[in-house]
Amino acid sequence: MPWQREHMPCQQLMATAVMELSKVKRNSEQQLLQPTMRTLVLKIQTYLSLMVPNVTYLACSSIFQVLFGSNVTIAVQDPSYPAYVDSSVIMGQTDLYQQDVQKYGNIEYMRCGPENGFFPDLSTVPRTDIIFFCSPNNPTGAAASRDQLTKLVKFAKDNGSIIVYDSAYAMYISDDSPKSIFEIPGAKEVAIETASFSKYAGFTGVRLGWTVVPKELLFSDGHPVAKDFNRIVCTCFNGASNIAQAGGLACLSPDGLKAMQDVVGFYKENTEIIVETFTSLGFNVYGAKNAPYVWVHFPGRNSWDVFAEILEKANVVTTPGTGFGPGGEGFVRVSAFGHRENIIEAARRLKQLYK
């Protein structure tokens, strides 16, 4: 997502914070006093009205595959953010790709579509070591309810699984859907949560996120997961830079939180334009309410064909649903991340194409 005019208040606050860092003198024996990730996470959790006691706060990176190793089984929502599957492939956690079903072996694809309210039928899901779960979901935009997440936590407990919960879009939630897995009793014993500033403050490029690893979360031999996670972070990563942390703290100031609210509100207004466009044309759409994505159904059609049609005939870029898994066939994802004038122009072109 580009740094856009809509992000200017956030950008200005971050730039001011970074400039303050340049005024701090240091030498080889004196390092800058880093604002801690614990402070960042406590502030954002407070903002989201969450209480997450007795947890370990650590820098967020793509380290879960390193943490769990290659000899594990994985479950993902279908459709879901492709990195969950691709990182598993890179780590050797999968078998060969099965072209006929468009799936990798050794990965359990949990179907999440309109027919089941975008939540998997857990009674049909076999046990896996790791369950990747994103809510609100990318690409469908569906946010899991409290009852659904309670079932997921119980399922993980019963099966000895660890949930890796991606809450990157929590600030977009406008109903009573949980903003964190840790709102669910017992989740600290089975879940890790990861989140990011990217979708709230246009933090892409700079990059800043966090991971919450509860001390209650244990491997099957009783060893705390947080200890291994901390060891990997300390060994393989230097942590978030002073610049990124200063920018994050600026975003969590009163002015910064207001700016992020404005950014989120702006993109949710964009989703309303997109939803109106497709519904006026007779399409069924999903998502949008709690996420910056609109999931549009084109029944009986190949998602890549729809993508190509819209690109070639309207010069509008969408994302084919099967890019997120076989469960995305017949859908395209339309993103609200864009300038208002571009969203309005795209809507005009789409109405012209499908009128």
C-alpha positions as CSV (number, residue, x, y, z in Angstrom):
1,M,0.0,0.0,0.0
2,P,1.5,3.3,-1.0
3,W,2.0,6.3,1.3
4,Q,-1.0,8.3,0.3
5,R,-2.4,11.7,1.0
6,E,-4.9,10.0,3.4
7,H,-1.9,9.1,5.6
8,M,-0.5,12.6,5.8
9,P,-1.3,13.2,9.5
10,C,0.3,9.9,10.4
11,Q,3.3,10.6,8.3
12,Q,3.8,14.0,9.8
13,L,3.6,12.7,13.3
14,M,6.1,9.9,12.5
15,A,8.4,12.3,10.8
16,T,8.4,14.6,13.8
17,A,9.2,11.7,16.1
18,V,12.1,10.6,13.9
19,M,13.5,14.1,13.7
20,E,13.6,14.1,17.5
21,L,15.8,11.0,17.4
22,S,18.4,12.9,15.4
23,K,18.8,15.4,18.2
24,V,20.0,12.7,20.6
25,K,23.8,12.5,20.9
26,R,25.5,9.2,21.2
27,N,28.9,7.5,20.8
28,S,30.1,4.0,20.5
29,E,29.4,3.3,24.1
30,Q,26.1,5.0,24.4
31,Q,23.1,3.8,22.4
32,L,19.8,5.6,21.9
33,L,17.2,4.8,24.5
34,Q,14.7,2.7,22.5
35,P,11.1,3.0,23.2
36,T,10.2,-0.6,23.9
37,M,7.8,-2.9,22.0
38,R,6.2,-3.6,25.4
39,T,5.1,0.0,25.6
40,L,3.9,0.0,22.0
41,V,1.8,-3.2,22.5
42,L,0.4,-2.0,25.8
43,K,-0.8,1.2,24.2
44,I,-2.4,-0.5,21.2
45,Q,-4.0,-3.1,23.4
46,T,-5.4,-0.4,25.7
47,Y,-6.7,1.5,22.6
48,L,-8.5,-1.7,21.5
49,S,-9.9,-2.0,25.0
50,L,-8.2,-5.3,25.7
51,M,-6.6,-6.7,28.8
52,V,-3.9,-9.2,28.1
53,P,-2.0,-9.9,31.3
54,N,1.1,-12.1,31.8
55,V,2.3,-12.2,28.3
56,T,5.6,-11.7,26.5
57,Y,5.8,-8.9,24.0
58,L,8.4,-9.3,21.3
59,A,9.2,-7.9,17.9
60,C,7.1,-9.2,15.1
61,S,8.7,-11.0,12.2
62,S,8.1,-13.9,9.8
63,I,9.6,-16.3,12.2
64,F,6.9,-18.7,13.0
65,Q,8.1,-21.3,10.5
66,V,11.5,-21.2,12.1
67,L,10.0,-21.5,15.6
68,F,8.0,-24.6,14.7
69,G,10.4,-26.3,12.3
70,S,9.7,-28.4,9.3
71,N,8.2,-31.5,11.0
72,V,4.8,-30.1,11.7
73,T,1.4,-30.1,10.1
74,I,-0.4,-26.9,9.1
75,A,-4.1,-25.8,8.7
76,V,-5.1,-22.6,7.0
77,Q,-8.4,-20.9,6.1
78,D,-9.3,-21.4,2.5
79,P,-9.1,-18.7,1.2
80,S,-6.4,-17.0,3.2
81,Y,-3.3,-14.7,3.0
82,P,-0.9,-16.7,0.7
83,A,2.1,-16.2,2.9
84,Y,0.9,-18.8,5.4
85,V,1.1,-21.5,2.8
86,D,4.1,-20.1,0.9
87,S,6.3,-19.9,4.0
88,S,5.3,-23.4,4.9
89,V,6.5,-24.5,1.5
90,I,9.8,-22.7,1.9
91,M,10.4,-24.4,5.3
92,G,9.7,-27.9,3.8
93,Q,6.5,-28.4,5.8
94,T,4.5,-29.5,2.8
95,D,4.4,-32.3,0.3
96,L,4.2,-31.7,-3.4
97,Y,1.7,-29.4,-5.1
98,Q,-1.4,-31.3,-6.3
99,Q,-2.4,-29.5,-9.6
100,D,-5.7,-31.3,-9.9
101,V,-7.0,-29.8,-6.6
102,Q,-4.7,-26.8,-6.4
103,K,-3.4,-27.7,-3.0
104,Y,-0.1,-28.6,-1.3
105,G,0.0,-32.0,0.5
106,N,0.4,-32.0,4.3
107,I,-1.7,-28.7,4.6
108,E,-5.3,-28.8,5.7
109,Y,-7.3,-26.3,3.8
110,M,-10.3,-25.2,6.0
111,R,-13.0,-24.1,3.6
112,C,-14.5,-20.7,4.5
113,G,-17.2,-19.5,2.2
114,P,-20.7,-18.0,2.2
115,E,-22.2,-21.5,2.7
116,N,-20.6,-21.8,6.2
117,G,-20.5,-18.1,7.2
118,F,-16.8,-18.0,6.3
119,F,-15.9,-20.1,9.3
120,P,-14.7,-23.7,8.9
121,D,-16.8,-26.7,10.0
122,L,-14.3,-27.8,12.7
123,S,-16.0,-31.2,13.0
124,T,-14.5,-32.1,9.6
125,V,-11.0,-30.7,10.2
126,P,-8.4,-33.2,11.2
127,R,-5.8,-32.4,13.9
128,T,-2.8,-30.3,12.9
129,D,0.0,-28.9,14.9
130,I,-0.5,-25.3,13.8
131,I,-3.7,-23.4,12.8
132,F,-3.2,-20.1,11.0
133,F,-6.3,-18.0,11.4
134,C,-6.8,-14.4,10.3
135,S,-9.8,-12.2,11.5
136,P,-10.9,-10.1,9.9
137,N,-9.9,-12.3,7.1
138,N,-7.8,-11.4,4.1
139,P,-9.3,-11.7,1.4
140,T,-12.9,-12.3,2.4
141,G,-13.2,-9.5,5.0
142,A,-15.1,-11.8,7.3
143,A,-14.6,-11.2,11.1
144,A,-15.1,-14.3,13.3
145,S,-17.8,-13.9,16.1
146,R,-17.1,-14.5,19.8
147,D,-18.9,-17.9,19.6
148,Q,-16.9,-18.9,16.6
149,L,-13.5,-18.1,18.2
150,T,-14.6,-19.8,21.4
151,K,-15.2,-23.0,19.3
152,L,-11.7,-22.5,17.6
153,V,-10.0,-22.2,21.0
154,K,-11.7,-25.3,22.3
155,F,-10.8,-27.2,19.1
156,A,-7.2,-26.2,19.6
157,K,-7.2,-27.3,23.2
158,D,-8.8,-30.6,22.5
159,N,-6.3,-31.3,19.7
160,G,-3.1,-29.9,21.3
161,S,-2.8,-27.4,18.5
162,I,-1.3,-23.9,18.5
163,I,-3.3,-21.1,16.9
164,V,-1.3,-18.3,15.1
165,Y,-3.8,-15.5,15.1
166,D,-3.4,-12.7,12.6
167,S,-5.2,-9.5,13.8
168,A,-3.7,-7.1,11.3
169,Y,-7.2,-5.6,10.5
170,A,-8.6,-5.5,14.0
171,M,-9.0,-1.7,14.0
172,Y,-11.5,-2.1,11.1
173,I,-13.9,-4.0,13.2
174,S,-17.1,-1.9,13.9
175,D,-19.4,-4.5,15.5
176,D,-19.0,-6.7,18.6
177,S,-16.6,-9.2,16.9
178,P,-13.5,-9.8,19.1
179,K,-10.5,-7.7,18.1
180,S,-8.1,-10.2,19.7
181,I,-8.1,-13.9,20.3
182,F,-7.2,-13.2,23.9
183,E,-10.7,-11.9,24.5
184,I,-11.6,-15.6,24.5
185,P,-11.2,-17.5,27.8
186,G,-8.4,-20.0,27.6
187,A,-6.8,-18.6,24.5
188,K,-3.6,-17.8,26.3
189,E,-3.0,-21.5,26.6
190,V,-3.3,-22.2,22.8
191,A,-2.7,-19.0,20.8
192,I,-0.1,-16.6,19.6
193,E,-1.3,-13.3,18.2
194,T,0.5,-11.1,15.6
195,A,-0.4,-7.7,14.4
196,S,1.0,-4.7,12.4
197,F,0.8,-1.0,11.9
198,S,0.8,-1.4,8.1
199,K,-3.0,-1.3,7.6
200,Y,-3.7,1.4,10.2
201,A,-1.0,4.0,9.6
202,G,0.4,3.3,6.1
203,F,3.5,1.9,7.8
204,T,4.5,-0.2,4.8
205,G,8.1,0.1,3.8
206,V,9.2,1.2,7.3
207,R,7.4,-1.9,8.8
208,L,6.5,-2.3,12.5
209,G,4.5,-5.0,14.1
210,W,4.3,-7.1,17.3
211,T,3.7,-10.6,18.5
212,V,2.1,-11.6,21.7
213,V,3.3,-15.0,23.1
214,P,1.6,-15.9,26.4
215,K,3.7,-17.4,29.1
216,E,0.9,-20.0,29.6
217,L,1.5,-21.3,26.0
218,L,3.6,-24.5,26.3
219,F,4.9,-27.1,23.9
220,S,3.8,-30.7,24.5
221,D,6.9,-31.3,26.7
222,G,6.0,-28.4,28.9
223,H,8.6,-26.0,27.6
224,P,7.4,-22.4,27.2
225,V,6.9,-21.4,23.6
226,A,7.9,-17.8,24.6
227,K,11.4,-18.9,25.5
228,D,12.1,-20.4,22.1
229,F,10.5,-17.4,20.4
230,N,12.7,-15.0,22.3
231,R,15.8,-17.1,21.5
232,I,15.0,-16.9,17.8
233,V,14.4,-13.2,17.9
234,C,17.6,-12.5,19.8
235,T,19.6,-14.8,17.5
236,C,18.3,-14.0,14.0
237,F,16.9,-10.4,14.3
238,N,18.0,-7.1,15.8
239,G,14.5,-6.0,16.6
240,A,12.7,-3.0,15.3
241,S,14.8,0.1,14.6
242,N,14.7,3.2,16.7
243,I,13.1,5.0,13.7
244,A,10.3,2.5,13.4
245,Q,9.6,2.4,17.1
246,A,9.6,6.2,17.4
247,G,7.1,6.3,14.5
248,G,5.0,3.7,16.2
249,L,4.9,5.6,19.5
250,A,3.9,8.7,17.6
251,C,1.0,6.9,16.0
252,L,-0.2,5.8,19.5
253,S,-0.2,9.4,20.8
254,P,-3.6,11.0,21.1
255,D,-3.1,12.8,17.8
256,G,-1.7,9.6,16.2
257,L,-4.7,7.5,17.3
258,K,-7.0,10.1,15.9
259,A,-5.1,10.1,12.6
260,M,-5.2,6.3,12.4
261,Q,-9.0,6.4,13.1
262,D,-9.3,8.8,10.2
263,V,-7.3,6.6,7.9
264,V,-9.4,3.6,8.8
265,G,-12.6,5.5,8.4
266,F,-11.5,6.8,5.0
267,Y,-10.9,3.3,3.6
268,K,-14.1,2.1,5.1
269,E,-15.9,4.8,3.1
270,N,-14.1,3.5,0.0
271,T,-15.5,0.0,0.7
272,E,-19.0,1.5,0.8
273,I,-18.5,2.9,-2.7
274,I,-17.2,-0.5,-3.9
275,V,-20.0,-2.4,-2.3
276,E,-22.6,-0.1,-3.8
277,T,-21.0,-0.4,-7.2
278,F,-21.2,-4.2,-7.4
279,T,-24.5,-4.6,-5.6
280,S,-26.1,-2.2,-8.0
281,L,-24.9,-4.4,-10.8
282,G,-26.5,-7.5,-9.2
283,F,-23.4,-9.1,-7.7
284,N,-23.3,-10.7,-4.3
285,V,-20.5,-9.1,-2.2
286,Y,-19.0,-10.0,1.2
287,G,-16.7,-8.5,3.7
288,A,-16.3,-4.7,3.7
289,K,-18.1,-4.1,7.1
290,N,-15.1,-5.0,9.2
291,A,-12.2,-4.9,6.7
292,P,-10.8,-2.9,3.8
293,Y,-11.6,-5.6,1.3
294,V,-14.7,-6.5,-0.7
295,W,-15.1,-10.1,-1.8
296,V,-17.2,-10.2,-5.0
297,H,-18.8,-13.4,-6.3
298,F,-18.9,-14.2,-10.0
299,P,-20.8,-17.6,-10.0
300,G,-19.6,-20.2,-12.5
301,R,-16.6,-18.1,-13.7
302,N,-12.9,-18.6,-13.4
303,S,-11.4,-16.0,-11.1
304,W,-8.4,-15.4,-13.3
305,D,-10.7,-14.9,-16.3
306,V,-12.7,-12.3,-14.3
307,F,-9.4,-10.6,-13.2
308,A,-8.2,-10.4,-16.8
309,E,-11.6,-9.2,-18.1
310,I,-11.7,-6.3,-15.6
311,L,-8.0,-5.4,-16.2
312,E,-8.2,-5.5,-20.0
313,K,-11.6,-3.9,-20.5
314,A,-11.8,-1.4,-17.6
315,N,-8.1,-1.0,-16.7
316,V,-8.9,-1.7,-13.1
317,V,-6.8,-4.1,-11.0
318,T,-8.4,-6.6,-8.7
319,T,-7.0,-9.8,-7.3
320,P,-8.2,-13.2,-8.5
321,G,-9.7,-15.3,-5.7
322,T,-7.7,-18.4,-6.4
323,G,-4.5,-16.5,-5.5
324,F,-5.7,-17.0,-1.9
325,G,-6.4,-20.7,-2.3
326,P,-8.8,-23.0,-4.2
327,G,-11.7,-21.8,-2.1
328,G,-11.4,-18.4,-3.8
329,E,-12.5,-19.8,-7.2
330,G,-15.3,-17.7,-8.6
331,F,-14.4,-14.6,-6.6
332,V,-12.2,-11.5,-6.9
333,R,-10.9,-9.4,-4.1
334,V,-11.4,-5.6,-4.5
335,S,-9.2,-3.4,-2.2
336,A,-10.3,-0.1,-0.7
337,F,-6.7,1.0,-0.3
338,G,-6.6,3.9,-2.8
339,H,-7.3,7.6,-3.4
340,R,-10.9,8.5,-3.4
341,E,-10.9,9.8,-6.9
342,N,-9.4,6.6,-8.1
343,I,-12.0,4.5,-6.3
344,I,-14.8,6.7,-7.8
345,E,-13.3,6.3,-11.3
346,A,-12.9,2.6,-10.9
347,A,-16.5,2.4,-9.9
348,R,-17.6,4.3,-13.0
349,R,-15.6,2.0,-15.2
350,L,-17.0,-1.2,-13.6
351,K,-20.5,0.1,-14.0
352,Q,-19.8,0.7,-17.6
353,L,-18.4,-2.8,-18.1
354,Y,-21.1,-4.7,-16.4
355,K,-24.2,-2.6,-16.9
